Amino acid sequence: MFDQFVPYYDADYGDFQDDLLFYREHARMAGGSILEVMCGTGRAAIPLAQAKLKLVGIDIAPAMIERAQAAALAANVADQLEFVVADATNFQLEQQFGMAFVAINSFMHLETTQAQIAALRCIHRHLKPNGLLLLDLFNPEPSQLSAVDGLMVLDKSFHVSNGNLVQKFVYRSVDLAAQHQHVQFCYDEIQPDGQVRRCVLPFGMRWLYRYEAEHLLARCGFELQAVYGSYELDPYTSESERMLIVARGISQ
């Protein structure tokens, strides 16, 4: 599904760097190689490799991995990282890592408790003893979620590599009781002749609350270390935009 997203992914998200210091500092504390789960086209992994960290990135979308591999070569960091096509809920790599992370809301693409547990247990198996896990989640605020339910909004406009203007619209259908939202990204690419080429990316997201996340982690062999409300490590509060989870793997 996410393969069709590739032409727009880097233009949409490629400039986002707010989280890189957060990952870099925790990686240096953890030591060893780093695993990024649901890595996309390498937005985070490649700058971290440029900071002399060793990484492996996995993603279920082959086109994403192909783009990431090309970007790593272009950035001269292909010897620092490896990209692998793999399912976050069922992967097997021949090494263990000092730290794993799942960036900006990607963990929420796991829409069932079973999928979340499978992914966390798989990550746990790939961590060294006392290895770190970092999850970057949005902080669910019911009134804000309800406010966008059923609306199609213009999210942003940007240019892609061929110079065409793209307008990105976002639609959300929110179910508060199920802690789930059905999302559609609509990318309208305006051609030189004025015609519009639309790419629609539908997907679901299931959000977590703070103590739900802690219980989920405990079931999968992790001990919660910290919860932050920002990449600057501000305390987590009900008003925080982010919910940044830092957990440590313990023996099961």
C-alpha positions in Angstrom: 0.0 0.0 0.0 2.7 2.5 1.0 4.7 1.9 -2.2 2.4 4.4 -4.0 3.4 7.0 -1.4 7.1 7.0 -2.4 6.9 9.8 -5.0 5.6 12.2 -2.3 7.1 10.9 0.9 10.5 12.7 0.8 8.9 16.0 -0.4 6.3 15.7 2.4 8.4 14.5 5.3 12.1 14.7 4.2 12.8 18.0 5.8 11.6 17.0 9.3 14.6 16.8 11.6 13.2 17.7 15.0 13.5 14.2 16.4 17.1 13.4 15.2 18.9 14.7 18.3 16.5 12.7 20.5 17.5 9.5 18.8 21.1 10.3 18.5 21.6 11.0 22.1 19.8 7.9 23.3 21.7 5.8 20.7 25.0 7.0 22.1 23.9 6.2 25.6 22.7 2.7 24.6 25.8 1.8 22.6 25.9 -0.7 19.8 24.1 -0.8 16.5 20.6 0.7 16.1 17.4 -0.8 14.6 14.8 1.5 13.0 11.4 -0.3 12.5 9.2 1.1 9.8 12.0 3.3 8.5 10.4 4.5 5.3 12.9 6.0 2.8 15.6 6.6 5.5 14.6 10.1 6.6 15.9 9.4 10.1 18.4 6.6 9.5 20.5 8.3 7.0 21.3 11.4 9.1 22.0 9.1 12.1 24.4 7.2 9.9 26.1 10.5 8.9 26.6 11.0 12.7 28.7 7.7 12.7 26.1 5.4 14.1 25.6 1.9 12.7 22.0 1.1 11.7 19.6 -1.4 10.2 16.3 -0.1 8.9 13.3 -2.3 8.1 10.1 -1.5 6.2 7.4 -3.6 4.7 7.2 -1.5 1.5 9.8 -2.6 -1.1 9.7 0.7 -3.0 10.5 2.6 0.3 13.5 0.4 0.9 14.7 0.8 -2.7 14.5 4.6 -2.3 16.3 4.4 1.1 19.1 2.3 -0.4 19.6 4.8 -3.2 19.6 7.7 -0.8 22.2 6.0 1.4 24.5 5.5 -1.6 24.1 9.1 -2.6 24.9 10.3 1.0 28.0 8.0 1.1 26.8 6.2 4.2 25.9 2.8 2.6 28.7 1.2 4.7 27.1 2.5 7.9 23.6 1.1 7.5 21.5 -1.6 5.8 17.9 -1.5 4.7 15.8 -4.6 4.7 12.3 -5.4 3.4 10.5 -6.9 6.5 7.3 -6.9 8.4 7.5 -5.2 11.8 5.4 -7.9 13.3 7.5 -10.8 12.1 11.1 -10.2 11.1 14.3 -12.1 11.7 17.7 -10.4 11.6 21.0 -12.0 12.3 22.1 -9.6 15.0 21.0 -7.8 18.1 20.9 -4.1 18.8 21.6 -1.7 21.6 18.6 0.4 20.7 15.5 0.3 18.5 13.1 3.1 17.6 9.9 3.6 15.7 9.6 7.2 14.5 6.7 9.7 14.1 3.5 7.8 14.8 4.5 4.8 12.7 3.7 2.4 15.6 0.1 3.5 15.3 -0.2 1.8 11.9 -0.4 -1.5 13.9 -4.1 -1.4 14.3 -4.7 -4.4 16.6 -3.4 -5.4 20.0 -2.2 -8.6 18.5 -0.1 -6.8 15.9 1.3 -4.4 18.5 2.3 -7.3 20.8 3.9 -9.2 17.9 6.0 -6.2 16.9 7.1 -5.4 20.4 8.1 -9.0 21.1 9.9 -9.2 17.8 11.8 -6.0 18.7 12.6 -7.4 22.2 14.2 -10.5 20.7 16.4 -8.3 18.6 17.7 -6.1 21.5 20.8 -6.8 23.5 20.2 -7.2 27.3 18.9 -3.9 28.7 18.6 -2.5 25.2 16.5 0.6 24.7 13.2 1.1 22.7 12.0 4.5 21.7 8.4 5.1 20.5 7.3 8.4 19.1 3.5 8.7 19.4 1.1 11.6 19.2 -0.7 12.5 22.4 -4.4 11.7 21.8 -6.7 14.5 22.9 -10.3 13.6 22.3 -11.6 17.1 21.6 -9.0 17.7 19.0 -9.6 14.4 17.3 -13.4 15.0 17.3 -12.8 18.4 15.7 -11.3 16.9 12.5 -13.8 13.9 12.3 -15.3 13.8 8.8 -13.4 16.8 7.5 -11.3 17.1 4.4 -8.6 19.8 5.0 -5.8 21.2 3.0 -2.7 20.1 5.0 0.1 21.6 2.9 1.4 22.5 -0.5 4.9 21.6 -1.8 6.9 20.9 -5.0 8.1 17.5 -6.0 11.3 16.7 -7.9 9.8 17.3 -11.3 8.9 20.8 -10.3 5.1 20.1 -10.2 3.1 21.7 -7.4 1.4 19.2 -5.0 -1.5 20.0 -2.7 -2.0 17.5 0.1 -5.5 17.1 1.5 -6.2 14.9 4.6 -9.5 13.3 5.6 -10.1 11.6 8.9 -12.9 9.5 10.2 -12.5 9.2 14.0 -13.9 6.5 16.3 -13.1 7.6 19.9 -14.4 4.4 21.5 -12.2 2.2 19.3 -9.2 4.6 19.6 -9.0 4.4 15.8 -9.0 6.8 12.9 -9.3 6.0 9.2 -7.1 8.5 7.3 -6.8 9.4 3.7 -3.9 11.4 2.3 -4.9 12.9 -1.1 -2.0 14.2 -3.1 -3.2 16.4 -6.0 -0.2 16.9 -8.4 -0.9 19.7 -10.8 0.6 18.9 -14.3 2.1 21.6 -16.6 -1.1 21.4 -18.8 -3.3 22.1 -15.8 -4.6 18.6 -15.3 -4.6 17.2 -11.8 -3.2 13.7 -11.0 -4.6 12.5 -7.6 -2.9 9.8 -5.5 -5.0 8.6 -2.6 -3.3 6.8 0.3 -5.8 5.3 2.7 -4.7 3.8 6.0 -5.8 3.3 9.6 -4.2 4.3 12.9 -4.9 3.2 16.4 -3.7 5.5 19.1 -2.5 4.6 22.6 -2.8 6.3 26.0 0.1 6.6 28.4 -0.7 3.8 30.8 -2.1 1.6 28.0 1.4 1.9 26.4 3.1 1.0 29.7 1.0 -2.1 30.2 1.5 -3.2 26.6 5.3 -2.8 27.0 5.3 -4.8 30.2 3.5 -7.7 28.5 6.3 -7.8 25.9 9.3 -7.7 28.2 10.0 -4.0 28.6 10.2 -1.7 31.6 9.2 1.9 31.1 12.1 4.3 31.7 10.6 7.7 30.8 7.7 9.5 29.0 8.5 12.9 27.5 6.2 15.4 26.0 8.6 16.8 23.4 11.9 16.1 21.7 13.5 18.5 24.1 12.6 16.1 26.9 9.9 18.3 28.4 7.7 16.5 31.0 4.7 14.7 29.5 1.4 16.4 30.4 -2.1 16.2 29.0 -1.3 19.3 26.9 1.8 17.8 25.3 1.8 17.4 21.5 3.9 14.2 21.6 4.1 11.1 23.8 7.7 9.9 23.6 8.2 6.5 25.2 11.6 5.3 26.4 11.6 1.7 27.6 14.3 -0.9 28.4 14.2 -4.5 27.5 14.3 -6.9 30.5 14.5 -10.7 30.7 11.2 -12.6 30.1 
